[in-house]
Amino acid sequence: MHKFYNTSPNPVTFLVKIEPARSFEKTIRSAYGLMNTGQSSPDGIPKNPWHLFLILGYSDSYLQGVPGFIQEPLISALSKIAQWKGVDKDLDPFCK
């Protein structure tokens, strides 16, 4: 688990290299698109749980506190169900 936060009043800039990137850009575009259109809570969690499962699936990210061996197959399955339901099409406009 990791996180970054700025405790100073000054802006912070840093460079991150993600390898392999896989669907990272799609993840960021989708998450910010949902935030910018009011489809996420103030803390950035998508209001639609299917959107959350898609974003977690795209990013290979998991929630803190639940073992990965439980989350990985569960999030993968829920992300695939969201795709089967066509919910991934909601995120397409953010990724063009």
Order of alpha helices (4+ residues) and beta strands (2+ residues): alpha-alpha-alpha
